Amino acid sequence: RHCRCRLSTLSLQETPSKSCDESHSSLVEIDEVSKTFGAKKALDRVSFSVPAGQLCGLLGPNGAGKTTLFRLLMGILKSTQGRLMIDGRDAFKDRVEVKRLVGFLPDEPVFYAYLSGREILELSAAMHGLEVRATMGRLEPLVARLNLLSDLSGYAEEYSRGMKKKLGLLLALIHQPRLLILDEPTNGLDVESTRLFYDLMLEESLRGTTVLFSTHLMDQVARLCTHAVIIHQGRLVTQGSLEDLHTMFEGTESLEDIFLKLTTRPAQS
């Protein structure tokens, strides 16, 4: 199911290239993508691909460009240069169609004022063209697993941060997307809810859903993923399988140690 990628570890001044075996279909293709905000370069010639069905961790320190990259993939922002493709569709030009394929959980979900959690789910189902009653019935077991059944009648903007994350995950999953993009999905969650999010991400991956999630917590990636992409100061540092990462850094015990070795050196122009 997973694409076996050869590891590509790069000097921060080199232009990265995609490294996945071309015999595997890539659902996400990011090619030479840069994004600037005035004089600030948030992303600089980033290229990598995510094969269909892969559970891939996007790693980087705070400010590395992870959230910017996700906003580009969701068509919220337009790249300064380069292409972002999802299932052969341009993430910006075809953003309406892309949103039918993708479920997105931002780090800080924001909801309509004065709508209950149930009303927000029903509205989202209707906007996706789904039969509302059937969709809510399908979601009910997941709502129960997330311990939100008794809270759906309350205003969503009054939810705790963890409850908002859970509602955001339900919204990301409501239309059974082919791709899940999750930005720091366990921020604000307690230990029990974090474990549940882990389980749900693994279950979705086993069903064939492609999962791309960002985090700065190495244990999440080591536990969940077979592959990782690491960016630092807006540039791709490495991509490949966790197995290859450990092979390359033989003698380094943890993914966290590997990450620190790759991201503590300054970027070069």
Secondary structure, DSSP 4 states (H G I P E B T S, - for coil): ----PPPEE--TTSPP---S-TTSPEEEEEEEEEEEETTEEEEEEEEEEEETT-EEEEE--TTSSHHHHHHHHTTSS--SEEEEEETTEETTTTHHHHHHHEEEE-SS----TT-BHHHHHHHHHHHTT--HHHHHHHHHHHHHHTT-GGGTTSBGGGS-HHHHHHHHHHHHHTT--SEEEEESTTTT--HHHHHHHHHHHHHHHHTT-EEEEEES-HHHHHHH-SEEEEEETTEEEEEEEHHHHHHHTTT---HHHHHHHHHSSPP--
